[in-house]
Amino acid sequence: MTEDVLADFLNKLNDLASDYGLVVGGYQQEEEQLQLLMVKTIGEDMK
């Protein structure tokens, strides 16, 4: 059940990310890289 919840969360995260033109690799994407990507994207949106 825990895996189903996590998979559902990742799917929702992918849906949100796709709104910003991003694709979240889930387990394939390292957390630090994801954070840097999000910060970079948010920074570009702020300009």
Stockholm file with secondary structure:
# STOCKHOLM 1.0

chainA/1-47         MTEDVLADFLNKLNDLASDYGLVVGGYQQEEEQLQLLMVKTIGEDMK
#=GR chainA/1-47 SS CHHHHHHHHHHHHHHHHHHTTCCCCGGGSCHHHHHHHHHHHHHHHHC
#=GC SS_cons        CHHHHHHHHHHHHHHHHHHTTCCCCGGGSCHHHHHHHHHHHHHHHHC
//
